[in-house]
Amino acid sequence: MLAGAEVDDDLVIALGGAHGERFLAGHDAPYWGRVWGARGLLYVWNDAATPELIEASVDPSWRLREMVAKVVAKRRLDDAASAVAQLCGDPVPRVRQAAERALAAISRDQG
């Protein structure tokens, strides 16, 4: 989902709830699927997702960029620190704040 690939409808509904049903019917912006894919990584993690997460840090959707920073913070992903550091200059305040929290979380682990 994070990469925008098609997934099972049940997964979309599990991650997006009622909003997921609207998404599947084509009534919501396509970026929501990617956001929910990233949000799922808050709860279930696999290191293989790191490259896709880093790539998503430059997505046009600010909601996805914010979620990337949240996942990086929770998972303390050193490999994504550089990508998240770029988000500290994001035009959207919520993205900047999430990026700052992610970098602080990573640095706590290194201290």
C-alpha positions in Angstrom: 0.0 0.0 0.0 2.8 2.4 0.9 4.1 2.1 -2.7 0.7 2.6 -4.2 0.4 -1.1 -5.2 -3.0 -2.8 -5.3 -3.7 -4.9 -2.1 -6.6 -6.9 -0.9 -9.7 -4.9 -0.2 -9.9 -6.3 3.3 -6.6 -4.8 4.2 -7.7 -1.4 2.9 -10.8 -1.6 5.1 -8.8 -2.9 8.1 -6.4 0.1 7.9 -8.9 2.7 6.6 -12.2 1.7 8.2 -15.3 3.3 6.7 -13.0 5.7 4.9 -11.4 2.7 3.3 -14.7 1.7 1.8 -15.1 5.2 0.2 -11.5 4.9 -1.0 -12.2 1.6 -2.7 -15.3 3.1 -4.4 -13.0 5.8 -5.8 -14.5 8.6 -3.7 -11.2 9.6 -2.0 -7.9 10.9 -3.0 -5.4 8.2 -4.0 -2.8 9.2 -1.5 -5.0 7.8 1.4 -4.0 4.3 0.5 -0.3 5.2 0.8 -1.0 7.0 4.1 -2.7 3.9 5.5 0.1 1.7 4.3 2.6 3.8 6.2 0.3 4.0 9.3 0.1 0.2 9.3 3.9 0.2 9.8 3.3 1.8 13.2 1.8 -1.5 14.4 3.6 -4.1 12.2 7.1 -3.6 11.2 9.5 -5.2 8.7 12.9 -3.8 7.8 12.2 -4.5 4.2 9.8 -1.5 4.3 12.6 1.0 5.0 13.5 1.9 1.4 9.8 2.5 0.5 9.4 4.6 3.6 12.4 6.7 2.7 11.0 7.2 -0.8 7.7 8.2 0.6 9.3 11.0 2.5 9.2 13.1 -0.6 5.7 12.3 -1.6 3.5 15.2 -2.7 1.0 14.4 0.0 1.9 16.1 3.3 -0.2 13.5 5.2 2.1 10.8 3.9 5.2 12.8 4.7 3.9 13.3 8.2 3.1 9.6 8.7 6.6 8.7 7.4 8.1 10.8 10.2 5.8 9.2 12.8 6.9 5.7 11.7 10.5 6.7 11.8 10.1 8.1 15.3 8.3 5.0 16.6 10.7 2.5 14.9 13.8 4.7 15.6 15.0 4.2 12.0 18.6 5.5 11.8 18.6 4.7 8.1 15.8 7.2 7.5 17.3 10.0 9.6 18.7 11.9 6.5 15.3 11.7 4.7 13.5 12.9 7.8 16.0 15.7 8.4 14.9 17.1 5.0 11.3 17.2 6.3 12.4 19.7 9.0 12.2 22.3 6.2 8.7 21.1 5.0 6.2 23.9 4.2 3.6 22.1 6.4 4.0 22.7 10.2 2.6 19.3 11.1 5.3 17.6 8.9 8.0 19.7 10.4 6.9 18.9 14.0 6.7 15.2 13.2 10.2 15.3 11.6 11.6 17.0 14.7 10.1 14.4 17.0 11.5 11.6 14.8 15.0 13.0 14.9 14.8 13.5 18.7 13.7 9.9 19.1 16.6 8.7 16.9 19.1 10.8 18.8 17.8 9.5 22.2 18.8 6.0 21.1 22.3 7.1 20.1 22.9 9.0 23.3 
